[in-house]
Amino acid sequence: MKKSGTKAICNMEAFSSSIDRVETDFLIINRDYRELLDSIGLNRFESIWSYDGGQTIKKIKARSVSRISIPDGDGTRTFYLKRHNREFIGLRQLIARLFPQTALSQGKGEFANICEFRAQKLATAAPVAAGEKPVRFLWAESFLITEDFSPYISLEQLMKDRPEFFMGPEGKNRKKILLNRIARYAQQMHHSGFNHRDFNATHILLLYENGSNDPKIALFDLQRVEKRKYLRFRWMIKSLARLNYTLPDDLFDTEDRIYLFLSYKGKERLHLWDRLQWFWIKRKTARIKRHTEKMLIRKIRKG
């Protein structure tokens, strides 16, 4: 839920509207945020990259994420600054010389993904700015700033904080509506030529307005998006398996999971080909489970 004193973007259009960009050296800024960034001096690559304020919420070798609160009028606005440490960009740097609009780095690439999703009316968190700067031949540093997606919350957080929301007869009805909306978003995403490679409960955002049981759906963290359309036939399997793995068994039973699959396909019952695909999804889910467990064990052993 949104904290008191913090401004929020509360309408669906704000999560799916197109982006008017301003480009300068090493930097792209969403025009809607230019004045705000200018007012606090975060309007150059160097000033953003070296910014040491905010709260670090993730820090690994490849990247870090900080939460930043910026005064705005009588309240504050919250942003996330994702910095990608020095990364090898290889031949992309040479290609960019021929095609200047090519994204060299993960930061600028994710900004482009967000803009492309919104061009297809696929709701995402609001992009604020992105930057990339070559630091030496074939290497670059980059970042992305997005605004906090409140009052949307992640499906993962809702299941953790309010499991009772999906229990009982009313909860069963909520689940059906929710799974149908998620399936339709996934279908539209794939039909538009995109596949989010981390399509799971962590990255699916929900907004229930005014006591409604019919949520608005959005998606965030578009760093890993594939657009290889010749593999599109596998996108449904991968996406539903990833989501399937992150839905807890005590809240979502087999009937719920099959309903999600049928909603994606726009069908009411499983036919022969559907049963084969459903078997494929279950196998993929099991592989994700085994892989995740191995990674956790390896992480524990490393200490």
Backbone hydrogen bonds, N-H to C=O, Kabsch-Sander energy under -0.5 kcal/mol:
donor,donor_aa,acceptor,acceptor_aa,energy
6,T,3,K,-1.4
7,K,76,T,-2.7
9,I,150,S,-0.8
10,C,8,A,-0.7
14,A,11,N,-0.8
15,F,11,N,-0.5
15,F,12,M,-1.5
16,S,12,M,-0.6
16,S,13,E,-1.1
17,S,13,E,-1.7
21,R,19,I,-0.7
22,V,29,I,-2.7
24,T,27,L,-2.7
27,L,24,T,-1.6
28,I,130,A,-3.0
29,I,22,V,-2.8
30,N,128,V,-3.0
31,R,20,D,-3.4
33,Y,30,N,-2.6
34,R,30,N,-0.5
34,R,31,R,-1.0
35,E,31,R,-0.5
37,L,33,Y,-2.5
38,D,34,R,-2.7
39,S,35,E,-1.9
40,I,36,L,-0.8
40,I,37,L,-0.6
41,G,38,D,-1.0
42,L,37,L,-1.9
43,N,41,G,-1.1
48,I,44,R,-1.9
49,W,45,F,-3.0
50,S,46,E,-2.2
51,Y,48,I,-1.1
55,Q,67,R,-2.6
57,I,55,Q,-0.5
57,I,65,V,-2.6
58,K,65,V,-1.5
60,I,63,R,-2.9
64,S,83,R,-2.1
65,V,58,K,-2.7
66,S,81,L,-2.2
67,R,55,Q,-3.2
68,I,66,S,-0.5
68,I,79,F,-3.1
70,I,68,I,-0.5
70,I,77,R,-3.0
72,D,75,G,-2.8
75,G,72,D,-1.6
76,T,5,G,-1.9
77,R,70,I,-2.3
79,F,68,I,-3.0
80,Y,146,T,-3.0
81,L,66,S,-2.7
82,K,80,Y,-0.6
82,K,144,L,-3.1
83,R,64,S,-2.6
83,R,81,L,-0.6
84,H,82,K,-0.5
84,H,142,S,-3.0
85,N,62,A,-2.4
85,N,83,R,-0.6
87,E,140,A,-2.9
89,I,87,E,-0.5
89,I,138,L,-2.4
90,G,138,L,-1.2
92,R,89,I,-1.9
93,Q,90,G,-1.4
95,I,91,L,-2.5
96,A,92,R,-2.3
97,R,93,Q,-0.7
97,R,94,L,-0.6
98,L,94,L,-0.7
98,L,95,I,-1.1
99,F,95,I,-2.2
102,T,99,F,-2.3
104,L,102,T,-0.6
109,G,105,S,-1.9
110,E,106,Q,-2.3
111,F,107,G,-1.7
112,A,108,K,-2.1
113,N,109,G,-2.1
114,I,110,E,-2.5
115,C,111,F,-2.1
116,E,112,A,-2.3
117,F,113,N,-2.6
118,R,114,I,-2.4
119,A,115,C,-1.8
120,Q,116,E,-0.8
120,Q,117,F,-1.2
121,K,118,R,-2.0
122,L,117,F,-2.3
123,A,121,K,-0.7
124,T,15,F,-3.1
125,A,219,L,-0.7
128,V,145,I,-3.2
129,A,145,I,-1.3
130,A,28,I,-2.4
131,G,143,F,-1.8
132,E,26,F,-1.3
133,K,141,E,-2.6
135,V,139,W,-1.3
136,R,139,W,-1.0
139,W,136,R,-2.4
140,A,87,E,-2.1
141,E,133,K,-2.1
142,S,84,H,-1.7
143,F,131,G,-2.2
144,L,82,K,-2.0
145,I,129,A,-3.1
146,T,80,Y,-2.0
147,E,126,A,-2.3
148,D,78,T,-3.1
152,Y,149,F,-2.1
153,I,206,L,-2.2
155,L,201,A,-0.5
155,L,204,I,-2.6
156,E,201,A,-2.2
158,L,154,S,-2.2
159,M,155,L,-2.4
160,K,156,E,-1.8
161,D,157,Q,-2.9
162,R,158,L,-2.7
165,F,162,R,-1.9
166,F,163,P,-1.8
167,M,164,E,-1.6
171,G,167,M,-1.3
172,K,168,G,-2.3
173,N,169,P,-1.7
174,R,170,E,-2.1
175,K,171,G,-2.5
176,K,172,K,-1.9
177,I,173,N,-2.0
178,L,174,R,-2.8
179,L,175,K,-3.1
180,N,176,K,-2.0
181,R,177,I,-2.1
182,I,178,L,-2.6
183,A,179,L,-2.4
184,R,180,N,-2.1
185,Y,181,R,-2.1
186,A,182,I,-2.6
187,Q,183,A,-2.5
188,Q,184,R,-2.4
189,M,185,Y,-2.8
190,H,186,A,-2.5
191,H,187,Q,-2.6
192,S,188,Q,-1.8
193,G,190,H,-1.4
194,F,189,M,-2.2
195,N,226,E,-1.6
197,R,195,N,-0.6
197,R,224,R,-3.0
199,F,196,H,-0.9
200,N,198,D,-1.5
203,H,200,N,-0.8
204,I,200,N,-1.0
205,L,203,H,-0.5
205,L,218,A,-2.9
206,L,153,I,-3.2
207,L,216,K,-1.5
209,E,207,L,-0.6
212,S,209,E,-2.4
216,K,207,L,-2.3
218,A,205,L,-1.9
219,L,123,A,-1.7
220,F,203,H,-1.6
224,R,221,D,-0.5
225,V,223,Q,-0.9
226,E,195,N,-2.6
229,K,227,K,-1.4
231,L,228,R,-2.1
232,R,229,K,-1.6
234,R,231,L,-2.2
235,W,231,L,-0.5
235,W,232,R,-1.3
236,M,232,R,-0.6
238,K,234,R,-2.4
239,S,235,W,-2.8
240,L,236,M,-2.5
241,A,237,I,-1.9
242,R,238,K,-2.4
243,L,239,S,-2.3
244,N,240,L,-2.7
245,Y,241,A,-2.1
246,T,242,R,-1.1
246,T,243,L,-0.6
247,L,243,L,-0.6
247,L,244,N,-1.0
251,L,248,P,-1.4
252,F,248,P,-2.4
253,D,251,L,-0.5
257,R,253,D,-2.0
258,I,254,T,-2.5
259,Y,255,E,-2.1
260,L,256,D,-2.0
261,F,257,R,-1.8
262,L,258,I,-2.9
263,S,259,Y,-2.5
264,Y,260,L,-1.9
265,K,261,F,-1.7
266,G,262,L,-1.0
267,K,262,L,-2.4
275,R,271,H,-2.6
276,L,272,L,-1.8
277,Q,273,W,-2.3
278,W,274,D,-2.8
279,F,275,R,-2.1
280,W,276,L,-1.9
281,I,277,Q,-2.4
282,K,278,W,-2.2
283,R,279,F,-2.1
284,K,280,W,-2.5
285,T,281,I,-2.6
286,A,282,K,-2.1
287,R,283,R,-2.0
288,I,284,K,-2.3
289,K,285,T,-2.2
290,R,286,A,-2.3
291,H,287,R,-2.6
292,T,288,I,-2.7
293,E,289,K,-2.3
294,K,290,R,-2.1
295,M,291,H,-2.2
296,L,292,T,-2.3
297,I,293,E,-2.3
298,R,294,K,-2.4
299,K,295,M,-2.3
300,I,296,L,-2.3
301,R,297,I,-2.2
302,K,298,R,-1.6
303,G,299,K,-0.8
303,G,300,I,-0.6
